Structure formats: structure tokens, C-alpha cells
Amino acid sequence: MYKEFVENAEQEQDSYKGKDKMYVAIDCIIFGFDAGSLKLLIFKRRVEPLKGEWSLIGSFVNLDEDVSAAAGRVLEEITGLKDVFMEELKTYGAADRDPGYRVISIGQYALIRLNEYDRKLVEAHGAVWHDVDKLPSLVLDHDQMVQDALEKLKAKARFQPIGFELLPEKFTIPQLQSLYEAIYQKELDSRNFRKKVMSYNVLIKLDEKDKSSSKRGAFLYKFDHARYKKLLQSGYNFEI
């Protein structure tokens, strides 16, 4: 019995030999929000093939590195941020997707606050923010990755308030509505939107106003993370 076990183990080890090798990469779809527009962080590719063309920001996964760790590493290297919302999107594995070599890429989308990232670090990497509805053509299958990430963001935003990951810590209800309009790519009725978001009781009204757009100003709010977690654990539906 033991001899048979050893022989099977050796055969399994031999099955790894002589196989074609390929790379595993991660590509980060990094979203931000500013001035009523959803933004995407992209840069011009610095290596061949397709050097000089617009690209998502990514990297190969190291042999001793988890895929999620590789995504976090790239995000920190580019923006200086840690512990932001990041989620795996899907795997892109078409045999001819990369003319340089056989590469499988795992898309990861992230949501960051534009008032928190390291601007000098982003500039040093040659990365820039573009409105998602005015993007230049991207290399490889990166256009498809962006579309997939936008669809995922839309779907998830309907049932979880992940949009708050894109707003500053303090925000107005009009700013929140503007964000969701950018995500859904359509206008929302102001009265219905306010009624809906206030009904969830996950916003904390502050004794401060934003007077940047009018003398009267609009009250600022904060997101109540503790209450949201309790409601989420109870199975509460946050459809907006």
C-alpha cells in the first residue's frame, strides 16, 4: 500500500515536468470620483510590446506572492494607498491576448478617494486620471476589463453602498447623488434619491455645511460604518 502511494506521488511530480510555462499578471482598474465624473487611472505603457500606448496599471505576480497581495502592491506603488476597497473582477485568459508571451491576467478593480492618494507618486509613474466616458483606446483586452468593471460596479452599487468608498469622509447628499448618477450613467430623481438613502439610517448628519455652490449651503454627512455592518449582518437590502 505504501509503495503504491509513493509511486503515485512520483508520477504526479513528473506530470509537472515538460509543461509549457506562462505568466500570471494582475491588472488594476482603479476608479476615482471628482467633479461629478467617474475617473479611471491609466498610463502610457513603458515596455514593449505596445510601448507608448494607453494601458491599465498592472504587474506580473511573483512566485512567492498571492494574487491579492500583488494587486495591493501595485496599488500602493502607484497611489501610496493601503487598505482600500479592492475586489477581484475576473480572469482573462485568451491564448492570443498578449503578443509578447502567453499571459493570463486577473483583473482587480479598486475604489479610492481622490483627496487621499499621493499625487506626486502618481505623476512619477506617468499615470493620469481620465473620465470613464472619454477614455482613449487601451491596449490588449483592457477596454473589456474596464467595461466589465463598470458593470460590476453598477450591479454591486445597487445592493451595497460601495459608492461611499469614492467620496471624501464628509459629503453632501447632492454629491452622493452625483456619484450614483455617474455610476449608473443616468439622472436620478433628487427627492426619491434623498428619501431612499435617508431611509437606511446609515448617514450621520453633521453641524457643518458645504457652501462652495451656494450661500445657503448644504449639510455635510458622514457614513456610519458601524451601523451599516450591523444591518448587513442582519441581511438588510441596501438597494438604491
SULWO-V425694 format. One record per backbone hydrogen bond with DSSP energy under -0.5 kcal/mol. CO is the residue of the C=O (numbers start at 0). NH is the residue of the N-H. E is the energy in kcal/mol with one decimal. If there is no record, write none. Layout:
co = (CO;CO)
nh = (NH;NH)
e = (E;E)
This chain:
co = (0;1;2;3;4;5;6;7;8;9;10;12;13;15;22;23;24;25;26;26;27;27;28;28;29;30;31;33;36;37;38;39;39;41;42;42;44;49;52;53;54;55;56;58;61;65;66;67;68;69;70;71;72;73;74;74;74;75;78;84;86;89;90;91;93;100;101;103;104;104;105;106;107;108;109;110;111;112;112;116;117;118;119;120;121;121;122;125;127;129;130;131;138;140;141;142;143;144;145;146;147;148;149;150;151;152;153;155;155;157;158;159;160;161;162;163;170;171;172;173;174;175;176;177;178;179;180;180;188;189;190;191;192;193;194;195;196;196;197;201;202;203;207;208;209;217;219;220;221;222;223;224;225;226;227;228;229;230;231;235)
nh = (4;5;6;7;8;9;10;11;12;13;14;15;16;18;103;60;105;58;28;107;29;56;30;109;40;111;38;36;33;131;31;41;129;127;44;54;51;52;44;138;42;57;27;25;64;69;70;71;72;73;74;75;76;77;78;79;80;79;117;110;108;106;92;104;96;102;22;24;91;106;26;88;28;86;30;84;113;115;116;118;121;122;123;124;124;126;125;43;41;39;133;134;141;144;145;146;147;148;149;150;151;152;153;154;155;156;157;158;159;239;237;161;163;164;165;166;220;175;176;177;178;179;180;181;182;183;184;185;192;193;194;195;196;197;198;199;199;201;200;223;204;221;219;210;217;209;205;170;203;224;227;228;229;230;231;232;233;235;234;237)
e = (-1.9;-2.4;-2.3;-2.1;-2.0;-2.3;-2.0;-2.0;-1.9;-2.2;-1.3;-1.4;-1.3;-0.9;-2.6;-3.0;-2.4;-2.0;-0.6;-2.5;-0.9;-1.0;-0.7;-2.6;-2.1;-2.3;-3.4;-2.1;-2.3;-2.5;-1.8;-0.6;-2.2;-2.9;-0.5;-2.6;-3.4;-1.7;-3.2;-2.1;-2.3;-0.6;-2.8;-2.7;-1.8;-2.1;-2.0;-2.2;-2.4;-2.2;-2.3;-2.3;-2.6;-1.9;-2.8;-0.5;-0.6;-1.8;-3.0;-2.1;-2.4;-2.5;-0.6;-2.4;-1.8;-0.8;-2.4;-3.1;-3.4;-0.6;-1.3;-3.0;-2.9;-2.4;-3.1;-0.7;-0.5;-1.8;-1.0;-1.0;-2.0;-2.5;-2.1;-1.2;-0.5;-2.1;-1.5;-0.6;-2.5;-2.4;-1.9;-0.6;-2.5;-1.8;-2.3;-2.1;-2.7;-2.5;-2.4;-2.1;-2.2;-2.6;-2.5;-2.4;-2.6;-2.4;-0.9;-1.1;-2.2;-1.0;-1.1;-2.3;-1.4;-2.0;-2.0;-0.5;-3.0;-2.1;-2.8;-2.5;-1.9;-2.1;-2.3;-1.8;-2.2;-2.8;-1.5;-1.3;-2.6;-2.5;-2.2;-2.3;-2.6;-2.4;-1.2;-0.6;-0.8;-0.5;-1.1;-3.4;-0.6;-1.9;-2.5;-0.7;-1.8;-3.0;-2.8;-2.0;-3.3;-1.3;-2.1;-2.3;-1.7;-2.4;-2.7;-2.2;-1.1;-2.4;-1.5;-0.6)
